[in-house]
Amino acid sequence: MKWLEKEGYVKKVGEDYVATDKLGALPLYEYVQAGMPTAATDEVQAEINIQGFLVKKPQTTFLVKVKGESMKDAGIMDGDVVIVDQALKNPSEGDIVVALVDGTDTFTVKYFAKDKQGRKYLQPANEEFSAIYPEQNLEIVGKVVGTFRRYF
């Protein structure tokens, strides 16, 4: 989180981090083919503000860098940044959440799930990791509403 603050993408407000307006509008082109190549177009469809596109409620949103491989099959890789909306603390089964388990002070990102008895647990997206069944409590910090990564 410190590097995002240092780069000016988030700022600390009390105990929370909120997104800044650092990113301006960028051109959005119609599409790029992910299958067979097609003729290129340089027609701009619109301009979008990356922050506005990724963050709907800046006052309840924070960013956190992912460490580890437990969500790789969901496309969330080590080093990615997830966008978390703290206002969304009542997830549906299958939502990706950031949570605290059994009073620890360490965040984890996993799928929110319920077993046949209705017990809530956290499911990783990597078969090398086990599901996390809380012994005492499961605190949902917020729902993951997006993710991004840098390649440089």
N, C-alpha and C positions, 0 to 999 in steps of 0.2 A: 504494500500500500504506500510505503514511503516514496518509492520511485514515481508513482502516479502523482503524488502530492508535489514532489520535486519538479516534475515536468509540467505541473500546472493543470492537470486533468481533473484532479479532485482537490478539495480543501476541507480542512477539519473544522467542523462546527460543533462545539461541545464535545461529546464522545463519538459523534458520527462523522463519516466522510460523505460529502456530497459532490456531485459533478459540477465542473465549472463550464463557462462558455468558451473555452479555449478553441475548440474546433469550429470553424466557420462552415459555410455552405460549400459543397463540392459538387461537380457535375455528375449526374447519374445517366449513364448511357443505357440504351434500350436493353441489350443483353450481350452475353458472350456465350458461345456454344460450348457445352461440356461434352458433346458427342462428336460427330463428324464436323470438320471445319465448314463454315459458311462464309459468305461475303461479309466483309467488315463494314460497319457503319460508324460514322463519327457524329451522328445526330444525337444531341443531348436531349434526353427525355424530360429531365427536370433537374433541379438543384436541390440537394438535401443537406440538412445540417446533421452531421453524424450523431452528435449528442441528442438532438431531437428525435432522431430515428431510433437510437438504442435506448434512450432514457425517457420514459413517459412521465415519471413523477420524481424530479430531482430531489425534492425534499425528503423522500423516503427511500432513496436509492443509494447504494454504495457499490464499489467495485472491490473485488478481492482476487488476488493471484492464486491460481491453483498449483498445488504441489502434490505430485504423485500420479499414479496411473489407474486409480480405481474407477474412473469414469471414461476411459479411452474409447470404449465401444459405443458411447453416446456422443463421441466426437469432441469430448472435452479432454485436452491433453495437458501434460505437465507444462507449466509456464503460461497457459492461457489465462485470460482475465474473465471472470464471470461477473455479470451485472445482476445484482440482487435487489429486489424490491422488498423492503422490510414491512410494508403495509400488507403484503400477501402472506399472512401467517397461517392460513387455513387451507393447506394444499389439498388437491385431489390426488387420488392414487395415480402414480405415474409421473407426477410433476417432479422436476429436479429442484431440490431445496438445499439451503445451507442450514445446518442444524448444530446444536450442542447436545451431547448425550451424557446423561447421568451427572449433571453438574460440572462437567469438565469446562475448561476455558479454551478448548481447542475446537475451532470450526471444522466441519466436514461437509463435503458436497456429495449428495447421493440422490437416488430416486426415493420418493416417499412411497411407502407401501403398507398394506395391511394383510395379515394372514387370515385364515378361515375363521379364527376365533375373534377377529376384529382388533388384534393387537397391532399397534403401529410399529414399523421398523424401517430401517434404511437399507436400500438395495444398491450395491455397486453395479457398474456397467463394465465389469471385467470379471470373468469367471475365476480368476486367480485370487479374488478377494471374497470374503464371507459377508453375509448380511449382518447388520448390526441391530440386535434386539436390545433395547435399553432395559437395564435392570430396575431403574427407578423412574427416570423421566426423560422425555424427548422434547427439547425446546426447538421449535422451528423459528429460525432467525428471519428467514425470508425465502421467497421463491426466486429461482434463477430465471430471468427473463431474456437473457442474451449472453453471448460470449464473443470474445474476439482474441486474435493473436497477431503477433508481429513476426515477420520472417527475416528481420535484420537485427 
